[in-house]
Amino acid sequence: MSNASDREDATASGVDPIDVARLRVAIARLSRRLRRHDVAGLTPTQLSALATVEKTGPLRLGDLAAAERIAPSTLTRLVTALEVGGCVERCPDPSDARATTLSITDAGRAMLERIRRESTVMLADSLRTLTPHEREALATALPALEQLASPSPGPPAADGA
């Protein structure tokens, strides 16, 4: 347990405090390891924004700011960096001549694919260090982890009581 505050916060939520703190630390460390490879000079925020543009398709800058929960001033710097890197391009919005939309370029798509491939290889290599029982436990926990990682995790599942 990292500190008394972690224990109090977890206890107040009705969840075992040791497991909550350990899970938080494990997820944070794994996340850092997955981002440790060369991302062609992109920050984690830029990488997230690029993935959002890829997933959502052409979108207005304000919509990207809302999706990424970033301030307009931060968005301007972020988009400029992605444009300079050749990852995105601004295009006129067909529905509003005063507005522009942001689209991913072929180079941006290729960069995301390379990063995803590298992360997958690194994680697969790490999984090979686990016992079969540990890998099975992770496979069983995967749906719960996916739910926790969703943008709006739902309420706790009923325990059948």
Secondary structure by P-SEA (a helix, b strand, c coil): cccaaaaaaaaaacccaaaaaaaaaaaaaaaaaaaccccccccaaaaaaaaaaaaaccccaaaaaaaacccaaaaaaaaaaaaaaccbbbbcccccccbbbbbbcaaaaaaaaaaaaaaaaaaaaaaaaccaaaaaaaaaaaaaaaaaacccccccccccc
